[in-house]
Amino acid sequence: MSHSLDRRQLLSAAGGAALAGLALSRGAVAAAPSAAASARVRYCLNFSTVREHKLSLVEKIDLAAEAGYDGIEPWVPDLQQYADGGGNLDDLKKRIADHGLTVESAIGFARWIVDDDAERAKGLEAARRDMDLVRRIGGGRIAAPPSGATNEPGLDLFQAAERYRALLNVGQEIGVVPQLEVWGFSKNLSRLGETVFVAIESGHPQACILPDVYHIYKGGSEFEGLSLLSSTGMHVFHMNDYPAEPPRAEITDAHRVFPGDGVAPLKHILQLLFRNGFSGALSLELFNKDYYRQDPRVVAKTGLQKMQAAVASAVTA
């Protein structure tokens, strides 16, 4: 896709870079990552990691608690299926709280960003329903990927910013913050810079992004760009790793591996986050078929241990 900007976009991008530069200047004088940084981090299980084990939503929650996670990141279709099947969302909220877990985020796919006005209006209503489900189980954030705008390049980033602002306004009414998600395989918002640009240009105080190790790599951005982002712009960071093969153009979600089992510069990535004060959740998001064939308890515990090891390496270097 073309990543060129016209003069108006370049001027605005320069202003955005200046704002991001405030985070850079803070990070430049911040102390090196220490053990205190790891104490701020919460560990979260994205339910994609055990999706093909065919566990019920309740079983996934119990699994996350048993494995030792601090929080969960469920998928909205699972919540809807649970509610449609007669499940009580209040009971589910209580179960999560009784386990000492938090709902750090949730995964939804509302088509809020598409060009078609009627379809986009339906997408905002779908997002409203999704966010209400998340709120009812105690959650305060939801992923906002560019669903419906993945195949055709050329999305106007200023229009995308206006649409993200509209989505943020819906979220503000409900009490759930939509996090603009980087999707590396998409023709739009595949790059970290594009995603940050849209978030900044939305002009909304709750604007934030949801980065992902694999998606940043897949989209072709350099991880160094994370050094420009302040901690207030990220609440959740998707953790995973990727192998050296297949190459970037051919790699898919299914190739993601446990943190530390691939070639991603995880120590450097985490150090960039910690130096800018990141104190959010690291959420394990995998789609690995080999892991789906293993005991889900082993997968969940191994993933947590791998994330903790990556953090320990970053703060003791």
Helices and strands as residue ranges (DSSP letters): H 7-29, H 35-40, E 42-46, G 47-53, H 57-67, E 71-73, H 76-84, H 89-98, E 102-103, H 117-136, E 141-144, H 157-174, E 177-181, H 192-201, E 209-210, H 213-219, G 223-228, G 231-233, E 236-239, G 253-255, H 266-275, E 281-284, H 289-292, H 296-316
